Amino acid sequence: MTKITFYKTEDGIYYGFRESGHAGFDDSGKDIICAALSAMTMLIINTVEVALGSDIIYNVDEEKTDIEVIATGALPKFESDKKKNYAIASLLLGYYHQLNDMLEDYYEYLDVDEVVKQI
């Protein structure tokens, strides 16, 4: 099972997440859930870093199947451009909702949660 925990501030701004574990839907290389998670995660990283030109911190541990993504640009404390704040936080919130939609069909393979975490 892959556990995805989203980080948000006390006032509800999504700014990052951690994914850990293999979904276990199929063998490595054939697992459509892992492939979907990887594609969506890379879309977020590339959109924030390249398209929006904002800082993003990410660590990937392929051996442990663990990735953590922190998009500081979602927070006014780190990024003064309110449009970037909104765009990045909305992108992460959209990912959260997409994963919750996936839970309807793949609840045995995904666990999605959110925590208030200060940065």
C-alpha positions in Angstrom: 0.0 0.0 0.0 1.2 3.5 -0.8 0.5 6.0 2.0 0.3 9.7 0.9 0.3 12.3 3.6 -0.4 15.9 2.6 1.1 18.8 4.6 -1.0 21.9 5.1 -0.8 25.0 7.4 -3.2 25.7 10.2 -5.2 28.0 7.8 -5.5 25.2 5.2 -2.8 26.0 2.7 -1.4 22.8 1.1 2.3 23.0 0.6 3.7 19.5 0.3 3.3 15.7 0.7 5.1 12.5 1.5 4.5 9.2 -0.4 5.8 6.0 0.9 5.5 2.3 0.0 4.6 0.3 -3.1 0.9 0.2 -4.0 1.1 -3.5 -4.6 -1.5 -3.5 -7.4 0.9 -5.5 -9.7 4.5 -6.4 -10.2 7.1 -3.6 -10.4 7.0 -2.0 -13.8 3.4 -3.1 -14.4 1.8 -1.4 -11.4 -0.6 1.2 -12.9 -1.2 2.9 -9.5 2.5 3.4 -8.9 2.9 4.7 -12.5 0.0 7.1 -12.0 1.5 8.4 -8.7 4.9 8.8 -10.3 3.5 10.7 -13.2 1.4 13.0 -11.1 4.2 13.7 -8.7 6.6 14.6 -11.5 3.9 16.8 -13.0 3.7 18.7 -9.8 7.5 19.0 -9.4 8.0 20.2 -13.0 5.0 22.6 -12.9 6.2 24.3 -9.8 9.9 24.3 -10.6 9.9 24.9 -14.4 6.5 26.4 -15.4 6.0 28.6 -12.3 9.7 29.2 -11.6 9.3 28.6 -7.9 11.5 26.7 -5.4 10.5 23.1 -4.6 12.4 20.7 -2.4 12.1 17.0 -3.0 13.8 13.9 -1.9 13.4 10.5 -3.5 14.6 7.3 -1.9 13.9 4.7 -4.5 15.2 1.9 -2.3 12.6 2.6 0.4 10.0 3.9 -2.1 9.7 7.2 -0.3 9.4 10.7 -1.7 8.8 14.0 0.1 7.9 17.2 -1.8 7.8 20.6 -0.2 6.6 23.5 -2.4 7.6 26.5 -0.3 6.2 28.8 -3.0 2.7 27.9 -1.9 3.3 29.9 1.3 3.4 33.8 1.5 6.2 33.4 4.0 8.6 32.2 1.2 7.0 33.6 -1.9 5.6 37.2 -2.2 3.8 36.6 -5.5 0.2 35.8 -4.5 -0.6 34.3 -7.9 2.2 31.8 -7.4 1.0 31.0 -3.9 -2.5 30.3 -5.2 -1.4 28.3 -8.2 1.0 26.1 -6.2 -1.4 25.5 -3.3 -4.2 24.8 -5.8 -2.1 22.3 -7.7 -1.4 20.4 -4.5 -5.0 20.6 -3.4 -6.0 19.2 -6.8 -3.6 16.3 -6.3 -5.2 15.6 -2.9 -8.6 15.5 -4.5 -7.5 13.3 -7.4 -6.1 10.8 -5.0 -9.3 10.8 -3.0 -11.2 10.1 -6.2 -8.8 7.1 -6.9 -9.6 5.7 -3.5 -13.1 4.8 -4.7 -11.6 2.1 -6.9 -8.2 1.5 -5.3 -8.8 1.8 -1.6 -6.9 -1.4 -1.0 -3.7 0.1 -2.5 -3.8 3.7 -1.3 -4.1 5.6 2.0 -4.5 9.4 1.7 -4.3 11.6 4.7 -3.5 15.2 5.6 -1.8 16.8 8.6 -1.3 20.3 9.8 2.5 20.7 9.9 4.5 23.9 10.4 7.3 24.6 8.0 
